[in-house]
Every structure is written in C-alpha cells, then in structure tokens.
Amino acid sequence: MYNISGGAVNIRSGPGQRYTQIGTLAKGAKLPCGTDGDSGTKGQRYTSCGGGDSWSTIRVNGRDGWVASECVAFGV
C-alpha cells in the first residue's frame, strides 16, 4: 500500500479519527496491507484526501493499523 496523498497520512488503531494515532505513513512510503486488506470498512469521516469515510488496514510494527482509503493506492 502506497501513500499517494502528497503528505504524511496518519495510521490509526481503528477505522476513524476517534481512534488513537499509532504512526504515520510518509509521503510516497509503502507498507504491506493489513489482515483486512482492501475491505473499504466504513468508519468516522476524515478531513484529508477528500473527506470520505472508507478505511483500509495496513500492517505496521507487527500489527494492523487503519488509513483513509482515498489517501493510499495498492500496488507492487
């Protein structure tokens, strides 16, 4: 999963801004998908990257985190 937002993207402990920030994904950085992959889980709305409410999991430090789906792209 790649950060395509143009800036750092917050990685959260769940699918919404109300969840704790557990890290960031730097501009252009990549990390593997989490166990839910591209599930498009609906959560609390966010303000970056268009303000949607879909979240995808990302694997960071051996655990799943959540990022706003519109801020990332999937690829090799």
PyMOL commands that set and color helices and strands:
alter all, ss='L'
color gray80, all
select helices_A, chain A and resi 69-71
alter helices_A, ss='H'
color red, helices_A
select strands_A, chain A and resi 2-3+9-12+21-25+41-42+54-60+63-68+72-73
alter strands_A, ss='S'
color yellow, strands_A
deselect
rebuild
show_as cartoon
